[in-house]
Amino acid sequence: MVKGQSFGEQRAKSAVALLLTFVAGAVDILGYLGIYHIFTAHLTGTTVHLGHDLMQRNWAAATMAGSVVAGFFGGSVAGRAAIEAGARIHFRRVASLNLAAEAVLLAVFVPLSGIPSSSATPRMCWLLAILAVAMGLQTATLTRIGALTIHTTFVTGMMNKLAQLVSHILFHTYDLWQAENSQWRERYRELRHSSAGQAWFVFSIWLLYFVGAIAGTAFYSAIQLNAMYVPAGLLVLTIATDQVKPLSLQEERDQGER
């Protein structure tokens, strides 16, 4: 637990992180199904698409992939700038601004997606960029829970962290068996308990992203891109939580110490 944070703040922040991960999974699959089969919440695959499309001289596809990369980066920069500005003026609820901006982007995406256009490529680029900016904002808003670095819009890094924690659990268990006195056994038991708690939380991050993708697919089958209102509405809950227990205090503190 971070010095200066209560258990309630940690618990609220963890719950919001899981909800944001669900939102990202839903947004990712809705954008994929509804626009151009390209993911907007993470950039690894999109970067590969960009390189491939450029080499194939598929300029339309490359432009769409590029709009995602640029949008995500721009959203992340804006989100981190807001966090740093909040730290400098001691504004405790800066997360609400980022999350409100994300919710607005997701909400306005729905009517914009229904506007006809004589040229499909520019329209799809704008729509993809809107979702990517929203995901970039979210990524920048909540990055730490205690000593644990988290990502709510992509899970590759979280799976790597889960593997690291499982390795720690195995070695702490071995050390516990080999400990020669009660003091060391208690020490290794505490370390294993801490690693196990973090491992379960990191696994939950992956699980909620997975569930978000399942839910997004079901919503899309039922109401098409109107389903984007669902994650937009869920963000209202995260904003309400931030009003009661500010979420980005640790991120602001990290920025303020630089």
BALOBA-1460 file (C-alpha; in Angstrom, 3 decimals):
// residues 258
<rec num="1" residu="m" x="0.000" y="0.000" z="0.000"/>
<rec num="2" residu="v" x="1.233" y="3.446" z="-0.879"/>
<rec num="3" residu="k" x="2.107" y="5.752" z="1.978"/>
<rec num="4" residu="g" x="-0.678" y="8.292" z="2.417"/>
<rec num="5" residu="q" x="-3.355" y="6.142" z="0.787"/>
<rec num="6" residu="s" x="-6.057" y="4.383" z="2.788"/>
<rec num="7" residu="f" x="-7.270" y="0.865" z="2.101"/>
<rec num="8" residu="g" x="-10.538" y="2.340" z="0.842"/>
<rec num="9" residu="e" x="-8.702" y="4.423" z="-1.759"/>
<rec num="10" residu="q" x="-6.757" y="1.400" z="-2.952"/>
<rec num="11" residu="r" x="-9.886" y="-0.727" z="-3.177"/>
<rec num="12" residu="a" x="-11.795" y="1.956" z="-5.074"/>
<rec num="13" residu="k" x="-8.894" y="2.463" z="-7.453"/>
<rec num="14" residu="s" x="-8.616" y="-1.272" z="-8.100"/>
<rec num="15" residu="a" x="-12.337" y="-1.507" z="-8.859"/>
<rec num="16" residu="v" x="-12.119" y="1.420" z="-11.269"/>
<rec num="17" residu="a" x="-9.097" y="-0.139" z="-12.986"/>
<rec num="18" residu="l" x="-11.095" y="-3.323" z="-13.591"/>
<rec num="19" residu="l" x="-14.071" y="-1.355" z="-14.899"/>
<rec num="20" residu="l" x="-11.825" y="0.653" z="-17.234"/>
<rec num="21" residu="t" x="-10.310" y="-2.575" z="-18.519"/>
<rec num="22" residu="f" x="-13.815" y="-3.860" z="-19.318"/>
<rec num="23" residu="v" x="-14.508" y="-0.576" z="-21.128"/>
<rec num="24" residu="a" x="-11.329" y="-0.926" z="-23.191"/>
<rec num="25" residu="g" x="-12.147" y="-4.500" z="-24.182"/>
<rec num="26" residu="a" x="-15.612" y="-3.450" z="-25.299"/>
<rec num="27" residu="v" x="-14.384" y="-0.386" z="-27.211"/>
<rec num="28" residu="d" x="-11.630" y="-2.390" z="-28.859"/>
<rec num="29" residu="i" x="-13.970" y="-5.030" z="-30.267"/>
<rec num="30" residu="l" x="-16.712" y="-2.550" z="-31.211"/>
<rec num="31" residu="g" x="-14.235" y="-0.506" z="-33.229"/>
<rec num="32" residu="y" x="-12.881" y="-3.678" z="-34.800"/>
<rec num="33" residu="l" x="-16.306" y="-4.997" z="-35.789"/>
<rec num="34" residu="g" x="-17.896" y="-1.701" z="-36.740"/>
<rec num="35" residu="i" x="-15.256" y="0.163" z="-38.702"/>
<rec num="36" residu="y" x="-12.289" y="-1.509" z="-40.333"/>
<rec num="37" residu="h" x="-11.188" y="-4.606" z="-38.420"/>
<rec num="38" residu="i" x="-8.435" y="-2.701" z="-36.671"/>
<rec num="39" residu="f" x="-7.907" y="-2.426" z="-32.912"/>
<rec num="40" residu="t" x="-7.823" y="1.024" z="-31.341"/>
<rec num="41" residu="a" x="-6.902" y="0.285" z="-27.706"/>
<rec num="42" residu="h" x="-3.342" y="-0.931" z="-28.292"/>
<rec num="43" residu="l" x="-0.743" y="-0.277" z="-30.944"/>
<rec num="44" residu="t" x="1.324" y="-3.440" z="-31.413"/>
<rec num="45" residu="g" x="-0.839" y="-5.071" z="-34.058"/>
<rec num="46" residu="t" x="-1.773" y="-1.717" z="-35.560"/>
<rec num="47" residu="t" x="1.904" y="-0.839" z="-35.987"/>
<rec num="48" residu="v" x="2.455" y="-4.144" z="-37.785"/>
<rec num="49" residu="h" x="-0.513" y="-3.358" z="-40.032"/>
<rec num="50" residu="l" x="0.948" y="0.074" z="-40.742"/>
<rec num="51" residu="g" x="4.308" y="-1.327" z="-41.792"/>
<rec num="52" residu="h" x="2.709" y="-4.054" z="-43.899"/>
<rec num="53" residu="d" x="0.285" y="-1.663" z="-45.624"/>
<rec num="54" residu="l" x="3.044" y="0.821" z="-46.412"/>
<rec num="55" residu="m" x="5.184" y="-1.884" z="-47.995"/>
<rec num="56" residu="q" x="2.173" y="-3.132" z="-49.964"/>
<rec num="57" residu="r" x="1.401" y="0.459" z="-51.023"/>
<rec num="58" residu="n" x="-2.092" y="0.094" z="-49.634"/>
<rec num="59" residu="w" x="-2.339" y="3.792" z="-48.869"/>
<rec num="60" residu="a" x="-5.929" y="3.764" z="-47.619"/>
<rec num="61" residu="a" x="-5.247" y="1.022" z="-45.073"/>
<rec num="62" residu="a" x="-1.956" y="2.640" z="-44.039"/>
<rec num="63" residu="t" x="-3.725" y="5.954" z="-43.474"/>
<rec num="64" residu="m" x="-6.290" y="4.300" z="-41.226"/>
<rec num="65" residu="a" x="-3.620" y="2.496" z="-39.216"/>
<rec num="66" residu="g" x="-1.646" y="5.709" z="-38.978"/>
<rec num="67" residu="s" x="-4.696" y="7.574" z="-37.682"/>
<rec num="68" residu="v" x="-4.955" y="5.065" z="-34.823"/>
<rec num="69" residu="v" x="-1.277" y="5.414" z="-33.899"/>
<rec num="70" residu="a" x="-1.455" y="9.208" z="-34.030"/>
<rec num="71" residu="g" x="-4.742" y="9.363" z="-32.159"/>
<rec num="72" residu="f" x="-3.617" y="7.061" z="-29.352"/>
<rec num="73" residu="f" x="-0.349" y="8.955" z="-28.949"/>
<rec num="74" residu="g" x="-2.124" y="12.301" z="-28.957"/>
<rec num="75" residu="g" x="-4.645" y="11.118" z="-26.388"/>
<rec num="76" residu="s" x="-1.887" y="9.770" z="-24.151"/>
<rec num="77" residu="v" x="0.049" y="13.047" z="-24.347"/>
<rec num="78" residu="a" x="-3.087" y="15.021" z="-23.515"/>
<rec num="79" residu="g" x="-3.901" y="12.728" z="-20.617"/>
<rec num="80" residu="r" x="-0.409" y="12.899" z="-19.109"/>
<rec num="81" residu="a" x="-0.325" y="16.683" z="-19.599"/>
<rec num="82" residu="a" x="-3.597" y="16.949" z="-17.670"/>
<rec num="83" residu="i" x="-2.162" y="14.814" z="-14.854"/>
<rec num="84" residu="e" x="0.957" y="16.979" z="-14.632"/>
<rec num="85" residu="a" x="-1.077" y="20.186" z="-14.744"/>
<rec num="86" residu="g" x="-3.277" y="18.803" z="-11.970"/>
<rec num="87" residu="a" x="-0.191" y="18.087" z="-9.868"/>
<rec num="88" residu="r" x="1.123" y="21.627" z="-10.362"/>
<rec num="89" residu="i" x="-2.083" y="23.331" z="-9.311"/>
<rec num="90" residu="h" x="-2.967" y="20.691" z="-6.690"/>
<rec num="91" residu="f" x="-6.194" y="19.694" z="-8.425"/>
<rec num="92" residu="r" x="-7.044" y="16.329" z="-6.854"/>
<rec num="93" residu="r" x="-9.730" y="15.184" z="-9.271"/>
<rec num="94" residu="v" x="-8.005" y="15.612" z="-12.612"/>
<rec num="95" residu="a" x="-8.892" y="12.012" z="-13.527"/>
<rec num="96" residu="s" x="-12.506" y="13.121" z="-13.886"/>
<rec num="97" residu="l" x="-11.534" y="15.511" z="-16.694"/>
<rec num="98" residu="n" x="-9.753" y="12.786" z="-18.651"/>
<rec num="99" residu="l" x="-12.522" y="10.255" z="-18.102"/>
<rec num="100" residu="a" x="-15.229" y="12.786" z="-18.982"/>
<rec num="101" residu="a" x="-13.415" y="13.625" z="-22.205"/>
<rec num="102" residu="e" x="-13.186" y="9.905" z="-22.979"/>
<rec num="103" residu="a" x="-16.899" y="9.421" z="-22.301"/>
<rec num="104" residu="v" x="-17.803" y="12.345" z="-24.583"/>
<rec num="105" residu="l" x="-15.634" y="10.969" z="-27.380"/>
<rec num="106" residu="l" x="-17.294" y="7.550" z="-27.134"/>
<rec num="107" residu="a" x="-20.757" y="9.113" z="-27.010"/>
<rec num="108" residu="v" x="-20.265" y="11.416" z="-30.003"/>
<rec num="109" residu="f" x="-18.724" y="8.531" z="-31.931"/>
<rec num="110" residu="v" x="-22.162" y="6.933" z="-32.306"/>
<rec num="111" residu="p" x="-23.958" y="9.720" z="-34.228"/>
<rec num="112" residu="l" x="-20.810" y="10.492" z="-36.205"/>
<rec num="113" residu="s" x="-20.562" y="6.863" z="-37.314"/>
<rec num="114" residu="g" x="-24.009" y="7.158" z="-38.894"/>
<rec num="115" residu="i" x="-23.225" y="10.223" z="-41.008"/>
<rec num="116" residu="p" x="-22.927" y="9.248" z="-44.684"/>
<rec num="117" residu="s" x="-19.821" y="10.275" z="-46.568"/>
<rec num="118" residu="s" x="-18.852" y="10.331" z="-50.214"/>
<rec num="119" residu="s" x="-15.381" y="9.087" z="-49.299"/>
<rec num="120" residu="a" x="-15.099" y="6.137" z="-46.938"/>
<rec num="121" residu="t" x="-11.409" y="6.411" z="-46.040"/>
<rec num="122" residu="p" x="-11.404" y="9.892" z="-44.429"/>
<rec num="123" residu="r" x="-14.597" y="9.041" z="-42.527"/>
<rec num="124" residu="m" x="-13.134" y="5.820" z="-41.137"/>
<rec num="125" residu="c" x="-9.882" y="7.572" z="-40.250"/>
<rec num="126" residu="w" x="-11.744" y="10.127" z="-38.170"/>
<rec num="127" residu="l" x="-13.832" y="7.462" z="-36.447"/>
<rec num="128" residu="l" x="-10.777" y="5.331" z="-35.661"/>
<rec num="129" residu="a" x="-8.894" y="8.385" z="-34.416"/>
<rec num="130" residu="i" x="-11.753" y="9.290" z="-32.057"/>
<rec num="131" residu="l" x="-11.644" y="5.849" z="-30.445"/>
<rec num="132" residu="a" x="-7.841" y="5.860" z="-30.314"/>
<rec num="133" residu="v" x="-7.749" y="9.279" z="-28.615"/>
<rec num="134" residu="a" x="-10.270" y="8.017" z="-26.052"/>
<rec num="135" residu="m" x="-8.129" y="4.963" z="-25.328"/>
<rec num="136" residu="g" x="-4.984" y="7.083" z="-25.110"/>
<rec num="137" residu="l" x="-6.641" y="9.324" z="-22.537"/>
<rec num="138" residu="q" x="-7.675" y="6.305" z="-20.500"/>
<rec num="139" residu="t" x="-4.209" y="4.778" z="-20.646"/>
<rec num="140" residu="a" x="-2.626" y="7.921" z="-19.238"/>
<rec num="141" residu="t" x="-5.161" y="8.459" z="-16.473"/>
<rec num="142" residu="l" x="-4.623" y="5.401" z="-14.282"/>
<rec num="143" residu="t" x="-1.165" y="3.829" z="-14.348"/>
<rec num="144" residu="r" x="-0.292" y="2.836" z="-10.786"/>
<rec num="145" residu="i" x="-1.912" y="1.019" z="-7.887"/>
<rec num="146" residu="g" x="0.607" y="1.019" z="-5.077"/>
<rec num="147" residu="a" x="3.872" y="-0.309" z="-6.420"/>
<rec num="148" residu="l" x="2.081" y="-2.080" z="-9.275"/>
<rec num="149" residu="t" x="2.180" y="-0.540" z="-12.757"/>
<rec num="150" residu="i" x="-1.042" y="-1.280" z="-14.618"/>
<rec num="151" residu="h" x="-2.349" y="-0.902" z="-18.152"/>
<rec num="152" residu="t" x="-6.114" y="-0.729" z="-18.652"/>
<rec num="153" residu="t" x="-6.160" y="-0.630" z="-22.456"/>
<rec num="154" residu="f" x="-3.807" y="-3.468" z="-23.388"/>
<rec num="155" residu="v" x="-2.936" y="-6.698" z="-21.650"/>
<rec num="156" residu="t" x="0.387" y="-7.871" z="-23.105"/>
<rec num="157" residu="g" x="2.370" y="-6.111" z="-20.403"/>
<rec num="158" residu="m" x="-0.058" y="-7.356" z="-17.769"/>
<rec num="159" residu="m" x="0.413" y="-10.979" z="-18.853"/>
<rec num="160" residu="n" x="4.167" y="-10.511" z="-18.624"/>
<rec num="161" residu="k" x="3.702" y="-9.106" z="-15.111"/>
<rec num="162" residu="l" x="1.486" y="-12.060" z="-14.206"/>
<rec num="163" residu="a" x="4.196" y="-14.482" z="-15.312"/>
<rec num="164" residu="q" x="6.725" y="-12.582" z="-13.184"/>
<rec num="165" residu="l" x="4.459" y="-12.737" z="-10.142"/>
<rec num="166" residu="v" x="3.776" y="-16.455" z="-10.587"/>
<rec num="167" residu="s" x="7.542" y="-17.002" z="-10.712"/>
<rec num="168" residu="h" x="7.877" y="-15.029" z="-7.467"/>
<rec num="169" residu="i" x="5.185" y="-17.163" z="-5.831"/>
<rec num="170" residu="l" x="6.981" y="-20.367" z="-6.808"/>
<rec num="171" residu="f" x="10.315" y="-19.173" z="-5.453"/>
<rec num="172" residu="h" x="8.766" y="-17.777" z="-2.262"/>
<rec num="173" residu="t" x="7.108" y="-21.152" z="-1.734"/>
<rec num="174" residu="y" x="10.435" y="-22.918" z="-2.192"/>
<rec num="175" residu="d" x="12.145" y="-20.497" z="0.197"/>
<rec num="176" residu="l" x="9.359" y="-21.065" z="2.721"/>
<rec num="177" residu="w" x="9.957" y="-24.806" z="2.630"/>
<rec num="178" residu="q" x="13.689" y="-24.308" z="3.059"/>
<rec num="179" residu="a" x="13.497" y="-21.697" z="5.836"/>
<rec num="180" residu="e" x="15.213" y="-22.829" z="9.029"/>
<rec num="181" residu="n" x="13.483" y="-20.574" z="11.553"/>
<rec num="182" residu="s" x="10.026" y="-19.093" z="12.129"/>
<rec num="183" residu="q" x="11.145" y="-15.518" z="11.422"/>
<rec num="184" residu="w" x="12.238" y="-16.337" z="7.880"/>
<rec num="185" residu="r" x="9.177" y="-18.538" z="7.320"/>
<rec num="186" residu="e" x="6.926" y="-15.647" z="8.277"/>
<rec num="187" residu="r" x="8.869" y="-13.337" z="5.986"/>
<rec num="188" residu="y" x="8.531" y="-15.657" z="2.971"/>
<rec num="189" residu="r" x="4.875" y="-16.282" z="3.788"/>
<rec num="190" residu="e" x="4.203" y="-12.533" z="3.693"/>
<rec num="191" residu="l" x="6.086" y="-12.167" z="0.406"/>
<rec num="192" residu="r" x="4.145" y="-15.024" z="-1.145"/>
<rec num="193" residu="h" x="0.844" y="-13.585" z="0.090"/>
<rec num="194" residu="s" x="1.683" y="-10.168" z="-1.393"/>
<rec num="195" residu="s" x="2.704" y="-11.665" z="-4.744"/>
<rec num="196" residu="a" x="-0.411" y="-13.841" z="-4.827"/>
<rec num="197" residu="g" x="-2.662" y="-10.837" z="-4.214"/>
<rec num="198" residu="q" x="-1.033" y="-8.889" z="-7.012"/>
<rec num="199" residu="a" x="-1.179" y="-11.928" z="-9.308"/>
<rec num="200" residu="w" x="-4.919" y="-12.322" z="-8.777"/>
<rec num="201" residu="f" x="-5.469" y="-8.637" z="-9.511"/>
<rec num="202" residu="v" x="-3.337" y="-8.718" z="-12.675"/>
<rec num="203" residu="f" x="-5.185" y="-11.843" z="-13.822"/>
<rec num="204" residu="s" x="-8.439" y="-9.961" z="-13.199"/>
<rec num="205" residu="i" x="-7.212" y="-7.182" z="-15.501"/>
<rec num="206" residu="w" x="-6.813" y="-9.731" z="-18.301"/>
<rec num="207" residu="l" x="-10.143" y="-11.366" z="-17.446"/>
<rec num="208" residu="l" x="-12.106" y="-8.097" z="-17.522"/>
<rec num="209" residu="y" x="-10.586" y="-7.187" z="-20.888"/>
<rec num="210" residu="f" x="-11.680" y="-10.619" z="-22.150"/>
<rec num="211" residu="v" x="-15.174" y="-10.203" z="-20.706"/>
<rec num="212" residu="g" x="-15.371" y="-6.707" z="-22.187"/>
<rec num="213" residu="a" x="-14.627" y="-8.138" z="-25.625"/>
<rec num="214" residu="i" x="-17.316" y="-10.789" z="-25.176"/>
<rec num="215" residu="a" x="-19.854" y="-8.212" z="-24.016"/>
<rec num="216" residu="g" x="-18.929" y="-5.824" z="-26.816"/>
<rec num="217" residu="t" x="-19.463" y="-8.561" z="-29.391"/>
<rec num="218" residu="a" x="-22.871" y="-9.371" z="-27.929"/>
<rec num="219" residu="f" x="-23.860" y="-5.707" z="-27.802"/>
<rec num="220" residu="y" x="-22.758" y="-5.192" z="-31.403"/>
<rec num="221" residu="s" x="-24.843" y="-8.155" z="-32.553"/>
<rec num="222" residu="a" x="-27.874" y="-6.620" z="-30.869"/>
<rec num="223" residu="i" x="-27.604" y="-2.866" z="-31.506"/>
<rec num="224" residu="q" x="-24.570" y="-2.370" z="-33.768"/>
<rec num="225" residu="l" x="-22.430" y="0.697" z="-32.990"/>
<rec num="226" residu="n" x="-25.095" y="2.110" z="-30.670"/>
<rec num="227" residu="a" x="-23.439" y="-0.273" z="-28.232"/>
<rec num="228" residu="m" x="-20.684" y="2.341" z="-27.768"/>
<rec num="229" residu="y" x="-23.078" y="4.127" z="-25.411"/>
<rec num="230" residu="v" x="-22.578" y="1.283" z="-22.931"/>
<rec num="231" residu="p" x="-18.864" y="1.875" z="-22.219"/>
<rec num="232" residu="a" x="-19.510" y="5.632" z="-22.341"/>
<rec num="233" residu="g" x="-22.138" y="5.205" z="-19.631"/>
<rec num="234" residu="l" x="-19.856" y="3.027" z="-17.502"/>
<rec num="235" residu="l" x="-17.296" y="5.819" z="-17.468"/>
<rec num="236" residu="v" x="-19.810" y="7.913" z="-15.516"/>
<rec num="237" residu="l" x="-19.329" y="5.463" z="-12.633"/>
<rec num="238" residu="t" x="-15.569" y="5.985" z="-12.705"/>
<rec num="239" residu="i" x="-16.037" y="9.760" z="-12.666"/>
<rec num="240" residu="a" x="-18.367" y="9.479" z="-9.675"/>
<rec num="241" residu="t" x="-15.770" y="7.374" z="-7.870"/>
<rec num="242" residu="d" x="-13.089" y="9.954" z="-8.589"/>
<rec num="243" residu="q" x="-15.241" y="12.634" z="-6.981"/>
<rec num="244" residu="v" x="-15.381" y="10.636" z="-3.755"/>
<rec num="245" residu="k" x="-11.891" y="9.119" z="-3.783"/>
<rec num="246" residu="p" x="-9.518" y="10.855" z="-6.231"/>
<rec num="247" residu="l" x="-7.964" y="8.222" z="-8.469"/>
<rec num="248" residu="s" x="-4.845" y="9.868" z="-9.856"/>
<rec num="249" residu="l" x="-3.255" y="11.137" z="-6.647"/>
<rec num="250" residu="q" x="-0.304" y="8.803" z="-7.061"/>
<rec num="251" residu="e" x="0.185" y="9.758" z="-10.711"/>
<rec num="252" residu="e" x="0.007" y="13.450" z="-9.726"/>
<rec num="253" residu="r" x="2.502" y="12.875" z="-6.918"/>
<rec num="254" residu="d" x="4.905" y="11.152" z="-9.310"/>
<rec num="255" residu="q" x="4.631" y="14.069" z="-11.741"/>
<rec num="256" residu="g" x="4.965" y="16.659" z="-8.991"/>
<rec num="257" residu="e" x="8.223" y="15.102" z="-7.736"/>
<rec num="258" residu="r" x="9.929" y="15.439" z="-11.141"/>
